């Protein structure tokens, strides 16, 4: 059966069990744009299939980024989490709006989405993190998000200079009353610098939050980059 026929059946509601076949087709030159109807569908089953497929395609889904960003506001936590994962793979520092929406999900009510947002802070490129944090501050003035850029850099005469993560920065974030600041701090504390600094992890361990503790535990057991090790600097 052709991928066009599979999508036709999916969109008609007659069949949705073509996940592996469609992933294979998109990986093998079937135009990615043909996935768009699934990503904008109002049918939860069809949208869920589209979400799964972009998860599998990763960077190949870049051309659909404008259709993926709305998933960050979907009512299904799994779809929101998947959108974060996919955007980490296919977004760039030039996708400020998308990155800002991702950082905002540090404030998501669902623990699963909080965890994925922390993983984004932990593992995305620094340039993407800087842009995302600045955009979130712009979009949500008067909130904790407006304060986060100060932990990543300083603006002097219109020039922004990055600040390296330090013990002082982490202490401020991890002792803050805001759970968002705590989660941001945990994400920064576990960002690899060829090693994951155990002293940073120890600082972050004071946060009394289940998902924060999970991220710290997994960072000790298996750092997010294969060549990273946990040690005290």
Protein Blocks (a to p, Z undefined) as FASTA:
>chain_A
ZZklmmmmmmnopacclmlmmmmmmmnopafklmmmmmmpcbfklmmmmmmmmmmnmmmm
mmmmmmmmmmmmpfblklmmmmmmmmmmmmcfklmmlmmmmmmmmmpcbfklmmmmmmmm
mmmcfklmmmmmmmmmmmmghiaklmmmmmnocceehiacdddddfklmmmmmmpmblkl
mmmmmmmmmpcehiacfklmmmmmmpccfklmmmmmmmmmmcfbfkbccddZZ
